[in-house]
Amino acid sequence: MRELIGKIQTKDPSISEKVYFAEMVRCLECQQTVPMGIEVVTVKKSGETKEVLRHVCYCRGHGFDYETKAQTLPIRPHAKSETSLLRFNNTSWGII
């Protein structure tokens, strides 16, 4: 079972790292099998196809940097638009 923690964008906009919680992984650093770990999948998207560039697993200790970076960054940053702000300041609807 895998659960998506978040996505990490790289300098190349077509490449991203997806970070998951995963069960029964073998850590790349310490070579121990742990019941819950971090799985990092580096994916390159070209058109409608996706290609896996790298697939690694870490224990929670060694994958801590990936876990915190994926949790602190939003999956898709939202740009504030003026139309959404005007909707709440419209006097005909009442000021909220």
C-alpha positions in Angstrom: 0.0 0.0 0.0 1.3 3.5 -0.9 0.0 6.9 0.2 1.1 10.0 -1.6 2.7 12.5 0.7 3.4 15.2 -1.9 5.3 16.2 -5.1 8.6 18.0 -5.3 9.2 20.0 -8.4 12.7 20.2 -9.8 14.4 22.8 -12.0 13.1 21.1 -15.1 9.3 21.6 -15.2 8.8 18.2 -16.9 10.5 16.3 -14.1 9.0 15.9 -10.6 9.6 13.6 -7.6 6.6 11.9 -6.1 7.0 11.0 -2.4 5.0 8.2 -0.9 4.6 6.4 2.5 5.1 2.7 1.7 4.9 -0.6 3.5 7.9 -3.0 3.8 10.7 -1.2 2.0 14.4 -1.8 2.0 16.4 1.3 2.7 18.9 2.4 0.1 21.3 3.8 2.7 21.3 1.3 5.6 20.1 -1.8 3.7 17.5 -2.6 6.4 14.0 -3.8 5.7 11.5 -1.6 7.6 7.7 -1.9 7.9 7.0 1.7 7.0 9.3 3.8 4.9 9.5 6.5 2.2 9.4 5.8 -1.5 10.6 8.4 -4.0 9.7 8.1 -7.7 11.3 10.5 -10.1 9.0 10.9 -13.2 9.6 12.7 -16.5 6.4 13.7 -18.3 6.6 14.2 -22.0 3.2 14.9 -23.7 0.8 12.3 -22.3 3.4 9.7 -21.4 5.3 9.4 -18.2 8.7 7.8 -17.8 10.2 6.7 -14.5 13.7 7.9 -14.2 14.5 6.8 -10.7 12.8 4.7 -8.0 14.3 4.5 -4.5 13.2 3.6 -1.0 14.4 4.9 2.3 13.6 4.2 6.0 11.9 7.0 7.8 15.2 8.3 9.2 17.1 8.5 5.9 14.0 9.7 4.0 13.2 12.5 6.5 14.4 15.3 4.1 12.1 14.1 1.3 9.2 13.7 3.7 9.5 17.2 5.1 10.1 18.8 1.8 7.1 17.1 0.2 4.8 18.0 3.1 5.8 21.7 3.3 5.4 22.4 -0.5 1.9 22.5 -1.9 1.2 20.0 -4.6 -0.1 22.7 -7.0 0.5 26.3 -6.0 -2.5 28.6 -6.5 -2.2 32.0 -8.1 -4.5 34.6 -6.6 -6.8 36.0 -9.2 -8.5 39.3 -9.1 -11.9 37.7 -10.1 -12.0 35.6 -6.9 -11.3 38.7 -4.8 -14.0 40.8 -6.5 -16.5 38.1 -5.8 -16.2 38.6 -2.1 -16.1 42.4 -2.2 -19.2 42.7 -4.4 -21.7 45.0 -2.6 -24.7 43.4 -4.3 -23.9 40.1 -2.6 -23.1 41.8 0.7 -19.6 42.1 2.2 -18.4 38.9 3.9 
